Amino acid sequence: CCLSEVSDGAKVEGFDIRGNDALDEATIEQALYTTKSGFWPWSDDYFLSKAEFLKDLERLHILYQRNGYFDARLLGYEIRATGDGDGVEVTMTVSEGEPTRVRTLIIEGLEPLNGGDLVEEMRDRIPLKQDEVFNEPDLVTSRTLLESEFLNRGYVYAQVLLEYRIDKDSRTAEVTYSVDTGDQYY
């Protein structure tokens, strides 16, 4: 039933997420403090912390936002005492909502370096893709990969500036990477 009816420090014997399609249960569990104890006798036991569980509710919301689901929300949770009363089973139910997609993906500043072909080559190499779900990990990784790509080509002082705008009403994102390659060194 309720968080107030179970004891702090009860062994977490079960943990389930319902309503999650975009993010798998393992990804969600890695982002949360609350996790279930292992099945085998030599596995680790995990215990309920009410304070951390309340923070987990916010962590879940942030995780979905970082992965492009800005309308995601927790519909509810249930914490049930197990048969012997020393353990609990936790269930969270989420509504993911519609994802935000990358409407435009621009890589600018490559004009002096055979811009058109190079832009397409760079678009193929980065994980953030136009028309796919916007997510923060791919956004940051793409910037890092672009900088590394130019470093490998002899542009040791290359910098990639990142700008993005989210339109929550249309569930779209506009992303611009501005590349300042600097001088090439041999």
VOBA-1610 file (N, C-alpha, C; in pm, whole numbers, padded with zeros to 5 digits, always signed):
BEGIN
Cys+00083-00119+00000Cys+00000+00000+00000Cys+00087+00124+00000Cys+00113+00174+00115Cys+00173+00307+00128Cys+00312+00301+00189Leu+00389+00401+00159Leu+00525+00410+00211Leu+00525+00419+00363Ser+00426+00485+00419Ser+00420+00503+00565Ser+00390+00373+00639Glu+00337+00273+00569Glu+00298+00149+00636Glu+00406+00042+00636Val+00521+00068+00572Val+00629-00029+00573Val+00745+00028+00652Ser+00828-00061+00703Ser+00938-00012+00786Ser+01058+00026+00702Asp+01124+00132+00744Asp+01249+00175+00682Asp+01351+00064+00706Gly+01422+00024+00604Gly+01521-00082+00619Gly+01469-00221+00587Ala+01345-00232+00538Ala+01290-00362+00498Ala+01364-00410+00374Lys+01385-00539+00365Lys+01454-00597+00250Lys+01366-00585+00126Val+01424-00533+00016Val+01350-00519-00109Val+01358-00653-00182Glu+01248-00728-00180Glu+01244-00861-00239Glu+01192-00862-00382Gly+01128-00754-00422Gly+01077-00744-00558Gly+01070-00599-00602Phe+01096-00577-00731Phe+01090-00441-00786Phe+01041-00453-00929Asp+00935-00380-00963Asp+00875-00390-01096Asp+00836-00252-01145Ile+00859-00229-01275Ile+00817-00105-01340Ile+00711-00144-01443Arg+00600-00072-01443Arg+00493-00097-01539Arg+00473+00027-01626Gly+00437+00005-01751Gly+00408+00115-01843Gly+00530+00165-01917Asn+00644+00101-01897Asn+00767+00144-01963Asn+00787+00065-02092Asp+00789+00137-02202Asp+00819+00077-02331Asp+00950+00132-02386Ala+00972+00263-02371Ala+01090+00328-02429Ala+01217+00293-02352Leu+01209+00286-02222Leu+01324+00254-02139Leu+01301+00119-02074Asp+01400+00031-02087Asp+01382-00101-02027Asp+01403-00095-01875Glu+01358-00198-01810Glu+01362-00202-01664Glu+01505-00192-01611Ala+01600-00253-01678Ala+01739-00248-01633Ala+01793-00105-01636Thr+01760-00030-01740Thr+01804+00110-01750Thr+01745+00192-01637Ile+01619+00171-01609Ile+01552+00244-01502Ile+01612+00207-01367Glu+01632+00079-01343Glu+01687+00035-01214Glu+01826+00090-01190Gln+01907+00104-01296Gln+02042+00159-01280Gln+02038+00305-01235Ala+01933+00377-01269Ala+01922+00518-01234Ala+01865+00540-01095Leu+01812+00436-01034Leu+01746+00450-00905Leu+01829+00390-00792Tyr+01805+00441-00674Tyr+01871+00388-00554Tyr+01805+00256-00513Thr+01672+00255-00517Thr+01597+00137-00474Thr+01614+00026-00577Thr+01655-00090-00532Thr+01672-00205-00621Thr+01641-00332-00543Lys+01608-00436-00617Lys+01571-00560-00549Lys+01695-00641-00509Ser+01678-00717-00406Ser+01784-00805-00359Ser+01802-00920-00457Gly+01921-00976-00455Gly+01949-01088-00544Gly+01875-01213-00503Phe+01861-01304-00599Phe+01787-01428-00577Phe+01873-01534-00508Trp+01999-01543-00548Trp+02086-01649-00497Trp+02134-01619-00356Pro+02164-01722-00278Pro+02207-01702-00139Pro+02331-01612-00126Trp+02420-01611-00223Trp+02541-01529-00214Trp+02522-01390-00276Ser+02401-01360-00326Ser+02373-01229-00384Ser+02360-01123-00275Asp+02377-00998-00315Asp+02363-00886-00222Asp+02217-00864-00186Asp+02196-00821-00064Asp+02062-00781-00020Asp+02055-00629-00022Tyr+01939-00577-00064Tyr+01918-00434-00066Tyr+01797-00402+00019Phe+01804-00288+00087Phe+01703-00252+00185Phe+01640-00117+00149Leu+01514-00104+00186Leu+01437+00015+00155Leu+01480+00132+00242Ser+01509+00242+00176Ser+01531+00370+00245Ser+01418+00461+00199Lys+01332+00499+00291Lys+01218+00582+00253Lys+01262+00715+00193Ala+01365+00774+00250Ala+01414+00902+00199Ala+01466+00887+00056Glu+01542+00782+00031Glu+01595+00760-00104Glu+01485+00720-00202Phe+01384+00649-00155Phe+01273+00612-00242Phe+01200+00737-00291Leu+01180+00832-00201Leu+01115+00957-00242Leu+01202+01032-00344Lys+01333+01025-00329Lys+01422+01086-00429Lys+01417+01007-00560Asp+01396+00876-00551Asp+01383+00793-00671Asp+01266+00837-00759Leu+01161+00885-00697Leu+01046+00933-00774Leu+01088+01049-00864Glu+01173+01138-00812Glu+01226+01248-00891Glu+01330+01199-00991Arg+01414+01105-00950Arg+01516+01050-01040Arg+01451+00986-01163Leu+01339+00920-01143Leu+01267+00857-01254Leu+01221+00963-01354His+01167+01071-01303His+01120+01181-01388His+01237+01241-01467Ile+01349+01264-01402Ile+01468+01321-01468Ile+01522+01225-01573Leu+01524+01096-01543Leu+01572+00997-01639Leu+01491+01003-01768Tyr+01360+01009-01756Tyr+01276+01016-01875Tyr+01299+01146-01952Gln+01315+01257-01882Gln+01342+01384-01949Gln+01474+01378-02025Arg+01577+01323-01964Arg+01708+01313-02030Arg+01700+01227-02156Asn+01601+01140-02163Asn+01586+01052-02278Asn+01476+01097-02373Gly+01433+01224-02362Gly+01342+01282-02459Gly+01194+01266-02429Tyr+01160+01219-02313Tyr+01018+01201-02277Tyr+00982+01304-02171Phe+00954+01426-02217Phe+00929+01538-02126Phe+00791+01533-02063Asp+00701+01455-02120Asp+00566+01443-02063Asp+00551+01321-01973Ala+00658+01247-01955Ala+00649+01125-01871Ala+00614+01163-01728Arg+00537+01075-01667Arg+00499+01100-01526Arg+00475+00967-01456Leu+00490+00973-01329Leu+00465+00858-01244Leu+00315+00855-01214Leu+00250+00747-01253Leu+00106+00735-01226Leu+00081+00692-01083Gly+00173+00616-01028Gly+00158+00572-00890Gly+00263+00469-00854Tyr+00265+00436-00728Tyr+00355+00331-00681Tyr+00285+00252-00572Glu+00332+00132-00554Glu+00277+00044-00450Glu+00393-00024-00380Ile+00388-00023-00249Ile+00487-00094-00169Ile+00410-00190-00079Arg+00433-00320-00104Arg+00360-00422-00029Arg+00456-00501+00058Ala+00415-00524+00179Ala+00493-00611+00267Ala+00478-00754+00218Thr+00587-00829+00221Thr+00581-00970+00180Thr+00525-01053+00294Gly+00505-01179+00267Gly+00441-01270+00362Gly+00496-01268+00502Asp+00629-01267+00519Asp+00686-01272+00653Asp+00694-01134+00719Gly+00667-01026+00643Gly+00666-00892+00700Gly+00802-00826+00708Asp+00909-00900+00681Asp+01043-00841+00687Asp+01087-00784+00553Gly+01012-00810+00449Gly+01049-00764+00316Gly+00937-00687+00251Val+00971-00624+00137Val+00871-00549+00061Val+00889-00576-00087Glu+00781-00555-00159Glu+00783-00557-00305Glu+00738-00420-00352Val+00815-00362-00443Val+00789-00226-00491Val+00745-00233-00637Thr+00637-00161-00669Thr+00589-00150-00806Thr+00567-00003-00838Met+00622+00041-00951Met+00601+00178-01000Met+00529+00168-01134Thr+00434+00257-01157Thr+00364+00262-01284Thr+00386+00399-01346Val+00437+00398-01471Val+00468+00523-01540Val+00382+00539-01665Ser+00364+00661-01704Ser+00307+00695-01834Ser+00415+00774-01906Glu+00468+00718-02014Glu+00582+00779-02081Glu+00544+00900-02166Gly+00426+00902-02220Gly+00389+01011-02310Gly+00460+00997-02444Glu+00449+01098-02526Glu+00510+01097-02659Glu+00652+01151-02649Pro+00744+01096-02728Pro+00882+01144-02723Pro+00901+01274-02803Thr+01006+01345-02768Thr+01050+01460-02844Thr+01148+01411-02950Arg+01129+01453-03074Arg+01214+01408-03184Arg+01298+01523-03238Val+01413+01488-03292Val+01504+01587-03351Val+01447+01627-03486Arg+01398+01751-03494Arg+01342+01801-03620Arg+01453+01847-03714Thr+01548+01923-03660Thr+01660+01968-03742Thr+01791+01938-03670Leu+01889+01896-03748Leu+02024+01868-03697Leu+02122+01935-03793Ile+02182+02043-03745Ile+02270+02123-03829Ile+02413+02113-03776Ile+02506+02093-03868Ile+02648+02101-03834Ile+02704+02212-03922Glu+02741+02323-03859Glu+02787+02438-03936Glu+02933+02470-03906Gly+02995+02543-03998Gly+03133+02583-03981Gly+03231+02498-04061Leu+03177+02407-04141Leu+03263+02317-04218Leu+03280+02361-04364Glu+03222+02474-04398Glu+03226+02521-04535Glu+03369+02530-04590Pro+03466+02583-04514Pro+03603+02591-04568Pro+03668+02454-04591Leu+03611+02350-04535Leu+03671+02216-04544Leu+03588+02121-04630Asn+03542+02166-04745Asn+03458+02080-04828Asn+03328+02050-04754Gly+03261+02156-04711Gly+03147+02150-04622Gly+03041+02046-04645Gly+02979+02039-04764Gly+02864+01951-04786Gly+02893+01805-04762Asp+02998+01754-04824Asp+03032+01612-04806Asp+03074+01582-04663Leu+03149+01674-04604Leu+03198+01653-04468Leu+03083+01656-04367Val+02986+01742-04389Val+02868+01748-04301Val+02797+01614-04302Glu+02774+01558-04419Glu+02706+01428-04429Glu+02788+01317-04364Glu+02919+01322-04382Glu+03007+01222-04320Glu+02997+01231-04167Met+02997+01353-04115Met+02988+01373-03969Met+02851+01330-03916Arg+02746+01358-03991Arg+02611+01316-03950Arg+02603+01164-03938Asp+02672+01094-04027Asp+02670+00948-04023Asp+02746+00894-03902Arg+02844+00969-03853Arg+02930+00920-03745Arg+02875+00946-03605Ile+02786+01041-03590Ile+02737+01075-03457Ile+02609+00998-03424Pro+02586+00969-03295Pro+02468+00891-03258Pro+02335+00968-03264Leu+02339+01101-03247Leu+02216+01179-03254Leu+02175+01191-03401Lys+02053+01153-03431Lys+02006+01151-03570Lys+01878+01233-03585Gln+01865+01295-03701Gln+01745+01369-03731Gln+01627+01274-03739Asp+01512+01319-03690Asp+01386+01245-03688Asp+01381+01133-03584Glu+01489+01111-03512Glu+01486+01011-03404Glu+01461+01081-03271Val+01443+01002-03166Val+01413+01057-03034Val+01533+01135-02982Phe+01508+01258-02938Phe+01610+01344-02879Phe+01647+01286-02743Asn+01776+01276-02715Asn+01816+01237-02579Asn+01950+01298-02546Glu+01965+01333-02421Glu+02084+01403-02373Glu+02213+01324-02388Pro+02215+01195-02357Pro+02341+01122-02376Pro+02393+01126-02519Asp+02306+01108-02619Asp+02349+01115-02759Asp+02389+01257-02798Leu+02321+01356-02742Leu+02352+01496-02770Leu+02496+01528-02730Val+02533+01490-02609Val+02667+01519-02556Val+02772+01431-02624Thr+02741+01304-02643Thr+02835+01213-02709Thr+02865+01260-02851Ser+02765+01310-02921Ser+02784+01359-03057Ser+02882+01476-03059Arg+02868+01565-02964Arg+02961+01678-02957Arg+03104+01629-02933Thr+03121+01538-02842Thr+03253+01483-02811Thr+03313+01412-02932Leu+03230+01335-03003Leu+03279+01264-03122Leu+03320+01360-03233Leu+03245+01468-03250Leu+03282+01567-03349Leu+03418+01630-03316Glu+03437+01666-03190Glu+03566+01723-03150Glu+03679+01623-03171Ser+03657+01498-03137Ser+03759+01395-03156Ser+03790+01373-03303Glu+03688+01378-03386Glu+03707+01358-03529Glu+03799+01465-03587Phe+03780+01588-03545Phe+03866+01696-03596Phe+04005+01691-03534Leu+04014+01650-03412Leu+04145+01631-03350Leu+04224+01526-03428Asn+04159+01417-03465Asn+04225+01311-03542Asn+04265+01358-03682Arg+04204+01464-03732Arg+04238+01516-03864Arg+04341+01629-03857Gly+04399+01650-03739Gly+04504+01750-03724Gly+04457+01885-03675Tyr+04329+01901-03644Tyr+04278+02026-03591Tyr+04279+02017-03438Val+04396+02039-03380Val+04415+02012-03238Val+04342+02108-03146Tyr+04303+02223-03199Tyr+04230+02320-03117Tyr+04084+02332-03158Ala+04034+02234-03225Ala+03894+02237-03270Ala+03800+02243-03150Gln+03697+02323-03164Gln+03593+02333-03062Gln+03457+02319-03129Val+03368+02251-03060Val+03233+02236-03112Val+03137+02295-03009Leu+03069+02400-03050Leu+02969+02462-02964Leu+02835+02396-02993Leu+02757+02379-02889Leu+02629+02310-02900Leu+02517+02404-02861Glu+02416+02408-02945Glu+02296+02485-02914Glu+02175+02400-02949Tyr+02079+02396-02859Tyr+01956+02322-02890Tyr+01836+02391-02828Arg+01725+02372-02894Arg+01598+02429-02847Arg+01493+02318-02850Ile+01418+02311-02743Ile+01311+02212-02730Ile+01177+02285-02739Asp+01090+02238-02825Asp+00954+02289-02833Asp+00864+02180-02774Lys+00822+02201-02651Lys+00743+02099-02582Lys+00605+02079-02644Asp+00550+02186-02703Asp+00417+02174-02763Asp+00419+02082-02885Ser+00519+02100-02973Ser+00526+02017-03093Ser+00612+01893-03072Arg+00671+01881-02954Arg+00760+01768-02920Arg+00873+01753-03021Thr+00938+01865-03049Thr+01050+01864-03143Thr+01170+01936-03083Ala+01287+01903-03137Ala+01411+01967-03094Ala+01487+02013-03217Glu+01550+02128-03204Glu+01638+02180-03307Glu+01778+02182-03249Val+01871+02114-03315Val+02007+02100-03263Val+02105+02157-03364Thr+02199+02240-03315Thr+02302+02296-03400Thr+02438+02277-03334Tyr+02527+02214-03408Tyr+02667+02203-03367Tyr+02745+02303-03452Ser+02811+02398-03389Ser+02893+02496-03461Ser+03039+02459-03439Val+03107+02426-03549Val+03244+02378-03542Val+03340+02493-03572Asp+03434+02514-03483Asp+03546+02606-03507Asp+03670+02518-03509Thr+03716+02485-03629Thr+03827+02389-03641Thr+03962+02450-03602Gly+03977+02580-03622Gly+04108+02640-03599Gly+04204+02595-03708Asp+04332+02608-03683Asp+04434+02572-03782Asp+04461+02423-03779Gln+04501+02371-03893Gln+04538+02228-03904Gln+04689+02217-03886Tyr+04730+02118-03807Tyr+04870+02093-03780Tyr+04910+01958-03837Tyr+05035+01951-03883Tyr+05086+01828-03941Tyr+05197+01771-03856
//
